[in-house]
Amino acid sequence: MTSPWRATVLTLFPEMFPGPLGVSLAGKALAAGLWALEARDIRDSATDRHRSVDDTPAGGGPGMVLRADVLAAAIDAADIAADRAKDRPKRRPRLLMSPRGRPLTQSQIMELAAGPGPLIVCGRFEGVDQRVIAARGLEEVSIGDYVLSGGEIAAMALIDACVRLLPGVMGQPDSGSEESFSEGLLEYPQYTRPQEFEGQPIPEILLSGDHAKVAAWRLAEAEALTKARRPDLWAAKNSGQKPPKTTTKG
Ligand code: SAH
């Protein structure tokens, strides 16, 4: 059997994992062995007796910066452990969660989910020493234009988005194919029982049983929503381009 999709997370707080990834869809799939999670403590790669992982920024300024040597050693240790277990994928994406990174998209998530699973470095403090990014070929990935206190929650968001796409994880194999972003559109509105909620009925067409009409209604709703809320996505769709495509470096 080939090894399952695996996320290796390098963090100063391995106890944060699996955290939310241990419940519901992702958690059940984890327990079932449909994917694997390895949280490794960056501090285990510290070399001095205080086990320090950070230092003050060169050139001055507030905060602390994760040391290049410690982080590089932590990445190498993860590779060595995988080699020892004969479990090291050939072209494994190496990501660094970072607000400066390329904004994460569903198309990049689909690529990551189709691969062997990434190694993900979680920053803390003011971030990481620039030199380790090039030296270990880290691709910087952002989950949005705001600043978190660490990369762990960002890594969890990325992993969660990948795991739900893995074979066998979602109930219906195609429940991912119609949702937001997959066709460059936001998803149409969803309804369920009761048929009337605080005076609002479910749109009649959805109860008609006419699949073609339902599909046409949903498409029109999805287009109207996308136009109104995300003119950027709408423009990309109509220029015939795919929404901003991202490549994953191996
Ligand atoms: N001084 C940095 C922010 C550091 S925040 C700057 O201004 O760019 C500390 C860590 O949190 C980062 O190293 C990164 O790993 C993580 N992080 C913060 N915001 C993030 C975001 N939007 N996406 C992904 N990771 C983020």
Boltz pocket constraint, residues with backbone or C-beta under 6 A from the ligand:
constraints:
  - pocket:
      binder: B
      contacts: [[A, 96], [A, 97], [A, 98], [A, 99], [A, 100], [A, 121], [A, 122], [A, 123], [A, 124], [A, 125], [A, 126], [A, 127], [A, 128], [A, 141], [A, 142], [A, 143], [A, 144], [A, 145], [A, 146], [A, 147], [A, 148], [A, 149], [A, 150], [A, 151], [A, 152], [A, 154]]
      max_distance: 6.0
